[in-house]
């Protein structure tokens, strides 16, 4: 009986995260899947930080199936 709330919380926790960025030291892309803009910015910043750079969002299509493009500066 107590497993249902735990499973529900785990499922909801996955909705808040942004998918990983795919790219290199020049920039990358993040698939949009209903996350919020703040999470997308954090994901891009985390990606660029690996290269000692900061992220700048260049395109954000905030619709289902959309994507976010960013460059590392």
MARLUM-396370 format. One record per residue (C-alpha): residue number from 1; residue in three letters; y negated, x, z. Coordinates in nm, 4 decimals. Layout:
N
+-----+---------+----------+----------+----------+
! num ! residuo !       c2 !       c1 !       c3 !
+-----+---------+----------+----------+----------+
! NUM !     ALA !        Y !        X !        Z !
...
+-----+---------+----------+----------+----------+
This chain:
73
+-----+---------+----------+----------+----------+
! num ! residuo !       c2 !       c1 !       c3 !
+-----+---------+----------+----------+----------+
!   1 !     UNK !   0.0000 !   0.0000 !   0.0000 !
!   2 !     UNK !  -0.2445 !   0.2813 !   0.0756 !
!   3 !     UNK !  -0.1760 !   0.4624 !  -0.2521 !
!   4 !     UNK !  -0.3751 !   0.2174 !  -0.4651 !
!   5 !     UNK !  -0.7191 !   0.3073 !  -0.3189 !
!   6 !     UNK !  -0.6453 !   0.6794 !  -0.3551 !
!   7 !     UNK !  -0.5423 !   0.6386 !  -0.7195 !
!   8 !     UNK !  -0.8544 !   0.4323 !  -0.7871 !
!   9 !     UNK !  -1.0800 !   0.6959 !  -0.6298 !
!  10 !     UNK !  -0.9171 !   0.9726 !  -0.8346 !
!  11 !     UNK !  -0.9617 !   0.7718 !  -1.1532 !
!  12 !     UNK !  -1.3294 !   0.7087 !  -1.0785 !
!  13 !     UNK !  -1.3897 !   1.0736 !  -0.9925 !
!  14 !     UNK !  -1.2812 !   1.1695 !  -1.3431 !
!  15 !     UNK !  -1.5475 !   0.9430 !  -1.4927 !
!  16 !     UNK !  -1.8308 !   1.1339 !  -1.3268 !
!  17 !     UNK !  -1.7423 !   1.4715 !  -1.4716 !
!  18 !     UNK !  -1.8589 !   1.6006 !  -1.8044 !
!  19 !     UNK !  -1.6046 !   1.7491 !  -2.0452 !
!  20 !     UNK !  -1.6115 !   2.1253 !  -2.0885 !
!  21 !     UNK !  -1.8451 !   2.2798 !  -2.3408 !
!  22 !     UNK !  -1.6985 !   2.4409 !  -2.6512 !
!  23 !     UNK !  -1.8946 !   2.7301 !  -2.7953 !
!  24 !     UNK !  -1.9966 !   3.0910 !  -2.7566 !
!  25 !     UNK !  -2.2920 !   3.3014 !  -2.6396 !
!  26 !     UNK !  -2.5234 !   3.1352 !  -2.8924 !
!  27 !     UNK !  -2.4560 !   2.7768 !  -2.7866 !
!  28 !     UNK !  -2.2054 !   2.4981 !  -2.8097 !
!  29 !     UNK !  -2.1157 !   2.1327 !  -2.8156 !
!  30 !     UNK !  -2.0112 !   1.8804 !  -2.5516 !
!  31 !     UNK !  -1.8440 !   1.5517 !  -2.6441 !
!  32 !     UNK !  -2.0266 !   1.2509 !  -2.5020 !
!  33 !     UNK !  -1.7947 !   1.0097 !  -2.3281 !
!  34 !     UNK !  -2.0211 !   0.7978 !  -2.1119 !
!  35 !     UNK !  -2.1306 !   1.0586 !  -1.8619 !
!  36 !     UNK !  -2.4904 !   1.0936 !  -1.7499 !
!  37 !     UNK !  -2.7512 !   1.3309 !  -1.8922 !
!  38 !     UNK !  -2.7709 !   1.5335 !  -1.5704 !
!  39 !     UNK !  -2.3995 !   1.6181 !  -1.5867 !
!  40 !     UNK !  -2.4366 !   1.7212 !  -1.9509 !
!  41 !     UNK !  -2.7263 !   1.9549 !  -1.8676 !
!  42 !     UNK !  -2.5256 !   2.1092 !  -1.5837 !
!  43 !     UNK !  -2.2253 !   2.1635 !  -1.8117 !
!  44 !     UNK !  -2.4405 !   2.3315 !  -2.0770 !
!  45 !     UNK !  -2.6134 !   2.5472 !  -1.8135 !
!  46 !     UNK !  -2.2791 !   2.6528 !  -1.6659 !
!  47 !     UNK !  -2.1552 !   2.7520 !  -2.0110 !
!  48 !     UNK !  -2.4630 !   2.9618 !  -2.0922 !
!  49 !     UNK !  -2.4743 !   3.1167 !  -1.7451 !
!  50 !     UNK !  -2.1492 !   3.3004 !  -1.8324 !
!  51 !     UNK !  -2.3573 !   3.4952 !  -2.0855 !
!  52 !     UNK !  -2.6590 !   3.5461 !  -1.8590 !
!  53 !     UNK !  -2.8589 !   3.2808 !  -2.0435 !
!  54 !     UNK !  -2.9986 !   2.9324 !  -1.9903 !
!  55 !     UNK !  -2.9182 !   2.6233 !  -2.1979 !
!  56 !     UNK !  -3.1560 !   2.4246 !  -2.4136 !
!  57 !     UNK !  -3.0349 !   2.0873 !  -2.5411 !
!  58 !     UNK !  -3.1079 !   2.0549 !  -2.9128 !
!  59 !     UNK !  -2.9417 !   1.7203 !  -2.9867 !
!  60 !     UNK !  -2.8051 !   1.4433 !  -2.7662 !
!  61 !     UNK !  -2.6276 !   1.1421 !  -2.9136 !
!  62 !     UNK !  -2.5621 !   0.9377 !  -2.6028 !
!  63 !     UNK !  -2.3255 !   0.6848 !  -2.7574 !
!  64 !     UNK !  -1.9497 !   0.6514 !  -2.7519 !
!  65 !     UNK !  -1.8096 !   0.9212 !  -2.9784 !
!  66 !     UNK !  -2.1395 !   1.1094 !  -2.9769 !
!  67 !     UNK !  -2.2039 !   1.4684 !  -2.8864 !
!  68 !     UNK !  -2.4531 !   1.7045 !  -2.7296 !
!  69 !     UNK !  -2.5557 !   2.0253 !  -2.9027 !
!  70 !     UNK !  -2.7176 !   2.3070 !  -2.7097 !
!  71 !     UNK !  -2.8206 !   2.6660 !  -2.7552 !
!  72 !     UNK !  -2.8116 !   2.9494 !  -2.5067 !
!  73 !     UNK !  -3.1487 !   3.1222 !  -2.4749 !
+-----+---------+----------+----------+----------+
